[in-house]
């Protein structure tokens, strides 16, 4: 019996917790190989950390699970045709198509979310609609073989949901205990409906420029899907 192949696809400007959180959980999947890859195996800088020793995305023959993390680099990644070609190729044969944060925009730009419910970081989830997806506000959303997580820290919750799917509940709960995952945030401000209005306004103002650029990119990616 062949080993389960899990591929995490990285690109410049990825948010490192989007994939290091799930990686910490999924690397413990029994009878599985977890591969972190980039185009050409290039080193990836992620908010001050550099990840090296990566596999070449184009040289991977297949995967059972394709995981796309998010980050501010999503804007460029979903318009990078060479990168997107590899995502489409690997995703076409994957049993599970998964993402964290704005990685779902890349899944959408690849054409994998048409008619599917999908989660995303709260600030960008509306951009799923032009890509054919149905927006979910869930922290972890599953629609068939598509499993998507919300923003950044939701990637850990997502990873346990996926681990349960791959290994069963007992094993997933044992890994949760082993990693002492029992979140107790110091502030009740992790979602827009919970944050104080002045805090929400501050974050929205900081993201305004990026929102305009990403909305343009999502529109262009949607146009490419229509002509594909």
C-alpha positions as CSV (number, residue, x, y, z in Angstrom):
1,X,0.0,0.0,0.0
2,X,1.5,3.4,-1.0
3,X,2.0,6.0,1.6
4,X,-0.2,9.0,1.8
5,X,1.3,12.1,0.0
6,X,0.6,15.5,1.6
7,X,1.9,18.5,-0.3
8,X,2.1,22.0,1.1
9,X,2.6,24.5,-1.8
10,X,4.6,27.6,-0.8
11,X,5.1,30.9,-2.7
12,X,6.8,34.2,-2.0
13,X,4.9,36.3,0.6
14,X,3.2,33.4,2.3
15,X,2.3,33.7,6.0
16,X,4.4,31.2,7.9
17,X,1.9,30.2,10.6
18,X,-0.6,29.4,7.8
19,X,1.6,26.4,7.0
20,X,3.8,25.8,10.1
21,X,0.8,25.4,12.3
22,X,-0.8,22.7,10.1
23,X,2.7,21.2,9.4
24,X,3.2,20.6,13.1
25,X,0.0,18.6,13.3
26,X,0.1,16.8,9.9
27,X,3.8,15.8,10.1
28,X,2.6,13.2,12.7
29,X,0.2,11.6,10.3
30,X,1.1,7.8,10.2
31,X,2.1,6.2,6.9
32,X,2.3,9.6,5.2
33,X,4.9,11.7,3.6
34,X,4.6,15.5,4.2
35,X,6.3,17.5,1.5
36,X,6.7,21.3,1.5
37,X,7.4,22.6,-2.0
38,X,8.0,25.8,-4.0
39,X,8.6,26.6,-7.6
40,X,12.0,25.4,-8.5
41,X,12.6,24.4,-4.8
42,X,13.5,28.1,-4.2
43,X,13.9,29.4,-0.7
44,X,10.8,31.2,0.6
45,X,11.0,34.3,2.8
46,X,8.0,34.5,5.1
47,X,7.8,37.6,7.3
48,X,11.4,37.5,8.3
49,X,11.9,33.7,8.3
50,X,13.5,31.9,5.4
51,X,12.4,28.4,4.6
52,X,14.9,26.3,2.6
53,X,15.5,22.7,1.5
54,X,12.1,22.7,-0.2
55,X,11.0,20.3,-2.9
56,X,10.4,21.5,-6.5
57,X,6.7,21.8,-6.9
58,X,7.0,21.0,-10.7
59,X,8.8,17.7,-10.0
60,X,6.2,16.2,-7.7
61,X,4.3,13.5,-9.5
62,X,1.1,13.5,-7.4
63,X,-0.4,14.1,-4.1
64,X,-3.3,12.8,-2.0
65,X,-3.7,16.1,-0.1
66,X,-2.9,19.5,-1.5
67,X,-2.7,22.3,1.1
68,X,-2.4,25.9,0.1
69,X,-1.6,28.4,2.8
70,X,-2.4,32.1,2.6
71,X,-0.5,35.4,3.0
72,X,-0.1,38.8,1.3
73,X,1.7,37.0,-1.5
74,X,-1.6,35.4,-2.5
75,X,-2.3,38.5,-4.7
76,X,0.6,37.7,-7.0
77,X,0.5,33.9,-6.6
78,X,-3.0,33.6,-8.1
79,X,-1.9,35.5,-11.2
80,X,1.4,33.5,-11.6
81,X,0.5,31.2,-14.4
82,X,3.5,28.9,-13.9
83,X,2.6,28.4,-10.2
84,X,-1.1,28.1,-10.9
85,X,-0.4,25.4,-13.6
86,X,1.3,23.2,-11.0
87,X,-1.6,23.8,-8.5
88,X,-4.1,22.8,-11.1
89,X,-2.0,19.7,-12.1
90,X,-1.5,18.4,-8.6
91,X,-5.0,19.4,-7.4
92,X,-6.7,17.5,-10.3
93,X,-5.5,14.2,-8.9
94,X,-5.7,15.0,-5.2
95,X,-8.2,13.3,-3.0
96,X,-8.5,16.4,-0.8
97,X,-8.1,20.0,-1.8
98,X,-7.4,22.2,1.3
99,X,-6.3,25.6,2.3
100,X,-5.8,28.0,5.2
101,X,-6.6,31.7,5.2
102,X,-6.4,33.3,1.7
103,X,-5.1,30.1,0.3
104,X,-8.7,29.4,-0.6
105,X,-8.4,32.3,-3.2
106,X,-5.7,30.3,-4.9
107,X,-7.9,27.2,-4.9
108,X,-10.6,29.3,-6.4
109,X,-8.4,30.8,-9.0
110,X,-7.4,27.3,-10.0
111,X,-11.1,26.5,-10.6
112,X,-11.5,24.1,-7.8
113,X,-14.2,26.0,-5.8
114,X,-17.0,26.5,-8.3
115,X,-20.2,25.9,-6.4
116,X,-18.3,24.9,-3.3
117,X,-18.6,26.4,0.2
118,X,-15.2,27.7,1.4
119,X,-13.7,29.6,4.3
120,X,-11.1,32.4,4.2
121,X,-9.7,35.1,6.4
122,X,-12.6,37.4,7.4
123,X,-11.1,40.4,5.6
124,X,-10.9,38.7,2.2
125,X,-13.7,36.2,2.2
126,X,-16.0,38.2,-0.1
127,X,-13.3,37.8,-2.9
128,X,-14.3,34.1,-3.1
129,X,-17.5,35.0,-4.8
130,X,-16.1,36.1,-8.2
131,X,-14.1,32.8,-8.2
132,X,-17.4,30.8,-8.1
133,X,-17.3,29.8,-4.4
134,X,-20.0,30.1,-1.7
135,X,-18.6,32.1,1.2
136,X,-18.6,30.4,4.6
137,X,-18.0,32.2,7.9
138,X,-17.0,29.0,9.6
139,X,-13.5,28.6,11.2
140,X,-13.2,25.3,9.3
141,X,-15.5,24.5,6.4
142,X,-15.9,21.2,4.6
143,X,-17.7,20.7,1.3
144,X,-17.1,17.3,-0.1
145,X,-13.4,16.9,-0.7
146,X,-12.7,20.6,-0.1
147,X,-11.6,21.5,3.4
148,X,-10.7,25.1,4.1
149,X,-9.7,27.1,7.2
150,X,-10.2,30.7,8.1
151,X,-7.5,33.1,8.9
152,X,-4.0,32.2,10.1
153,X,-4.6,30.5,13.5
154,X,-7.6,28.7,12.1
155,X,-5.0,26.5,10.3
156,X,-4.4,24.6,13.5
157,X,-8.1,23.8,13.9
158,X,-8.2,22.9,10.3
159,X,-5.3,20.6,10.6
160,X,-7.0,18.6,13.4
161,X,-10.2,18.3,11.3
162,X,-8.1,17.0,8.4
163,X,-6.1,14.7,10.7
164,X,-9.3,13.2,12.0
165,X,-10.4,12.6,8.4
166,X,-7.1,10.8,7.6
167,X,-6.6,8.8,10.8
168,X,-9.8,8.8,12.9
169,X,-10.9,10.7,16.0
170,X,-8.9,8.8,18.6
171,X,-5.6,9.5,16.9
172,X,-6.5,13.1,16.2
173,X,-7.5,13.7,19.8
174,X,-4.3,12.0,21.0
175,X,-2.2,14.4,18.9
176,X,-4.2,17.4,20.2
177,X,-3.4,16.3,23.7
178,X,0.3,15.6,22.8
179,X,0.6,19.1,21.4
180,X,-1.4,20.6,24.4
181,X,-3.7,22.4,22.0
182,X,-6.2,24.0,24.4
183,X,-6.4,27.6,23.2
184,X,-7.4,30.3,25.8
185,X,-6.9,33.7,24.1
186,X,-6.2,36.7,26.4
187,X,-8.6,38.9,24.4
188,X,-12.0,38.2,22.9
189,X,-11.1,40.0,19.7
190,X,-10.3,37.3,17.2
191,X,-13.2,37.9,14.9
192,X,-14.7,41.1,13.5
193,X,-18.0,40.6,15.3
194,X,-16.2,40.2,18.6
195,X,-13.6,43.0,18.3
196,X,-14.2,46.5,19.7
197,X,-15.3,48.9,16.9
198,X,-12.2,51.0,17.1
199,X,-10.0,47.9,16.8
200,X,-11.9,46.6,13.8
201,X,-11.6,50.1,12.2
202,X,-7.8,50.1,12.8
203,X,-7.3,46.7,11.1
204,X,-9.5,47.5,8.2
205,X,-7.6,50.8,7.6
206,X,-4.3,48.9,7.6
207,X,-5.7,46.4,5.0
208,X,-7.3,49.0,2.7
209,X,-4.5,49.2,0.1
210,X,-4.0,45.5,0.1
211,X,-7.8,44.9,-0.3
212,X,-7.9,47.0,-3.5
213,X,-5.0,45.2,-5.0
214,X,-6.3,41.8,-4.1
215,X,-9.8,42.6,-5.3
216,X,-8.3,43.5,-8.7
217,X,-6.3,40.3,-8.8
218,X,-9.3,38.2,-7.8
219,X,-11.3,39.8,-10.6
220,X,-8.5,39.1,-13.1
221,X,-8.3,35.5,-11.9
222,X,-12.0,35.1,-12.3
223,X,-11.8,36.4,-15.9
224,X,-9.1,33.9,-16.7
225,X,-11.4,31.1,-15.4
226,X,-14.2,32.2,-17.7
227,X,-11.9,32.1,-20.8
228,X,-10.1,28.8,-19.9
